[in-house]
Amino acid sequence: MALYTISDLHLGFNVEKPMDIFGDKWKDHCDKIKVNWVSKITEEDMVLIAGDISWSLKEQDSKYDLDWINELPGKKIISKGNHDYWWVSISKLNRKYENTKFLQNNFYSYEDYAICGTRGWMCPSGEKYSDKDKKIYDREQIRLRLSLDAAKKNGFEKIIVMLHYPPTNEKFEESEFTKIIKEYNVEKVVYGHLHGPVLLGKVLDGYLDGIEYILTSADYLDFNPKRIL
């Protein structure tokens, strides 16, 4: 039994959204993900997918993409990304599948670890952050705490956090997210959202204040899920 992670699958089986417009690396990316996935992930394993799952705008259009993920080996935990407009109520999503579950204000367990998280948001002093972002930034902190508190209430001490957005700005400055992560003694943080040239010099992928931060964007991982436990 192992724990893997990958994010930003950007599936679009029901929409016209060819990903190779973002570079040749994305050509046939779904096939690459599937080949790598089935080559090493078993039904006993778990995969954390931190957002940007499907380009679909409506719930019914996302069904093919979610079915495709669900049919891959292993148990999956999915959190929301900024492009997941198809996302509906968490209770409705969690009635869809046995082996694919959705994370929002709740948590899941993997052995003696709690899997917590939220979407996150752009952090203050970042290149694109403006005053209008503060409301969402504050709300996402609340959601992260709800998830972490639920895990703590159930006796979990070892915690992995899923975020979609990076937990810091481009200068790796302390944010309210990193403060919360330290406060709850989180062991690992997986996140996505970053792609292509933006990765140059702006990737938090390693240890900061004793916490392991892992960038899991599909193209960054060469479309190959990464084992983290």
C-alpha positions in Angstrom: 0.0 0.0 0.0 1.5 3.3 -1.1 0.5 7.0 -1.4 1.0 8.8 -4.7 0.1 12.3 -5.9 -0.4 14.2 -9.2 -2.5 17.3 -10.0 -3.7 19.4 -12.9 -4.8 16.6 -15.1 -6.8 19.1 -17.2 -9.0 16.4 -18.7 -11.4 17.4 -21.5 -12.9 14.4 -23.1 -16.2 16.2 -23.5 -14.9 19.6 -24.5 -12.7 21.1 -27.2 -9.6 21.9 -25.2 -6.5 20.4 -26.7 -3.7 20.8 -24.2 -0.9 20.7 -26.8 -1.6 24.4 -27.4 0.5 24.8 -24.2 3.4 22.9 -25.8 4.4 19.6 -27.3 4.9 18.2 -23.9 1.1 18.1 -23.4 0.5 16.1 -26.6 -1.5 13.0 -25.8 -1.0 13.8 -22.1 -4.0 11.6 -21.0 -2.4 8.6 -22.5 0.9 9.4 -20.8 -0.9 9.7 -17.4 -2.8 6.4 -17.9 0.3 4.4 -19.0 2.4 5.7 -16.0 -0.5 5.3 -13.6 -1.4 1.7 -14.4 2.3 0.7 -14.5 2.8 1.2 -10.8 -0.4 2.0 -8.9 -2.4 -0.9 -7.5 -6.0 -1.1 -6.2 -4.6 -0.9 -2.6 -2.8 2.4 -3.2 -4.1 5.9 -2.8 -3.6 8.9 -5.1 -4.0 12.6 -4.1 -5.2 14.8 -7.0 -4.9 18.5 -6.0 -7.2 20.3 -8.4 -7.8 21.3 -12.0 -9.3 17.9 -12.9 -11.6 18.8 -15.8 -12.1 21.6 -18.2 -15.9 21.0 -18.1 -18.0 23.9 -17.0 -21.1 21.8 -16.0 -21.4 18.8 -13.7 -22.9 16.6 -16.4 -20.1 17.3 -18.8 -17.4 16.3 -16.2 -18.8 12.8 -15.8 -16.6 11.2 -18.5 -13.5 12.8 -17.0 -14.4 11.7 -13.5 -15.3 8.2 -14.7 -12.0 8.0 -16.4 -10.2 8.8 -13.2 -12.4 6.5 -11.1 -11.6 3.5 -13.4 -7.9 3.9 -12.9 -6.4 1.6 -10.2 -6.4 2.8 -6.5 -8.4 5.0 -4.3 -8.4 8.7 -5.2 -8.8 11.9 -3.2 -9.7 14.9 -5.2 -9.6 18.6 -4.1 -10.8 21.6 -6.1 -8.7 23.7 -8.5 -9.4 27.1 -9.9 -10.6 25.6 -13.2 -13.0 23.1 -11.7 -16.2 25.0 -12.4 -18.1 21.7 -12.6 -17.7 21.2 -8.8 -21.0 20.9 -7.0 -21.9 20.3 -3.4 -19.4 18.0 -1.5 -22.2 15.7 -0.4 -23.4 15.2 -4.0 -19.9 14.6 -5.3 -19.1 12.0 -2.6 -22.2 10.0 -3.6 -20.8 9.4 -7.0 -18.1 6.8 -6.5 -16.8 4.3 -3.9 -13.1 4.6 -4.8 -13.0 8.4 -5.6 -13.7 10.9 -2.9 -13.8 14.7 -2.8 -12.1 16.9 -0.2 -13.8 20.1 1.1 -14.0 21.0 4.8 -13.5 17.3 5.6 -10.6 14.9 5.8 -9.7 11.3 4.8 -7.3 8.8 6.3 -4.4 7.0 4.8 -3.0 4.5 7.4 -2.1 6.7 10.4 -2.1 10.0 8.3 -5.0 12.4 7.9 -5.4 13.9 4.4 -6.6 17.5 4.7 -6.8 20.5 2.5 -8.6 23.1 0.4 -8.1 25.0 -2.9 -6.0 27.8 -1.5 -5.6 31.1 -3.3 -3.1 33.7 -4.4 -1.0 35.0 -1.5 -0.4 38.7 -0.6 2.5 40.5 -2.3 2.3 38.0 -5.1 2.5 39.2 -8.7 -1.2 38.9 -9.4 -2.6 39.5 -5.9 -4.9 42.5 -5.5 -7.3 43.8 -2.8 -10.2 41.9 -4.3 -8.5 38.6 -3.6 -8.5 39.1 0.2 -12.0 37.8 0.7 -11.3 34.5 -1.0 -7.8 34.3 0.6 -9.5 34.6 4.0 -12.2 32.1 3.2 -9.7 29.5 2.1 -7.9 29.8 5.4 -11.2 29.0 7.2 -11.8 25.9 5.0 -8.2 24.7 5.7 -8.8 25.0 9.4 -12.1 23.2 9.2 -10.4 20.3 7.5 -7.5 20.2 9.9 -9.7 20.6 13.0 -11.8 17.6 11.8 -8.7 15.5 11.6 -7.4 16.6 15.0 -10.8 16.0 16.6 -10.5 12.4 15.4 -7.1 11.9 17.0 -4.8 12.3 14.0 -1.4 13.7 14.6 0.3 13.0 11.3 -1.1 15.2 8.6 -0.7 15.7 4.8 -2.3 18.8 3.3 -3.6 19.2 -0.3 -3.7 22.7 -1.8 -4.2 23.6 -5.4 -2.5 27.0 -5.3 1.1 27.4 -4.0 1.1 28.2 -0.2 3.3 31.2 -0.7 3.9 34.0 -3.2 6.7 33.9 -5.7 9.2 35.1 -3.1 8.4 32.2 -0.8 7.3 34.7 1.9 5.4 33.5 4.9 1.6 33.5 4.3 -1.4 32.7 6.4 -1.4 29.3 4.8 2.1 28.5 5.9 1.4 29.8 9.4 -1.6 27.4 9.6 0.5 24.5 8.2 3.1 25.1 10.9 0.6 25.6 13.6 -1.0 22.1 13.0 2.4 20.4 12.6 1.7 19.3 9.0 4.3 16.9 7.7 3.8 17.3 3.9 2.0 19.7 1.6 1.2 18.8 -2.0 0.1 21.5 -4.4 -0.2 22.2 -8.2 -1.4 25.1 -10.4 2.1 26.1 -11.7 3.0 25.2 -15.3 5.6 25.8 -17.9 8.0 28.9 -17.9 6.4 30.2 -14.7 8.2 27.3 -12.9 11.6 28.9 -13.5 12.8 30.1 -10.1 9.3 30.1 -8.5 9.0 26.5 -7.4 8.8 25.5 -3.7 9.7 21.9 -4.0 11.5 20.7 -0.9 11.7 21.5 2.8 10.8 24.8 4.4 10.7 25.1 8.2 10.9 21.3 8.5 7.8 20.8 6.2 8.0 19.0 2.9 6.4 20.9 0.0 5.8 18.9 -3.2 4.8 20.4 -6.5 2.6 17.9 -8.3 1.5 19.6 -11.6 1.2 16.9 -14.2 3.6 18.5 -16.6 6.2 19.1 -13.8 6.0 15.4 -12.9 6.2 14.5 -16.6 2.7 13.0 -16.3 3.9 10.4 -13.9 2.3 10.2 -10.4 4.9 10.7 -7.6 5.1 8.3 -4.6 5.3 10.3 -1.4 4.8 7.5 1.2 
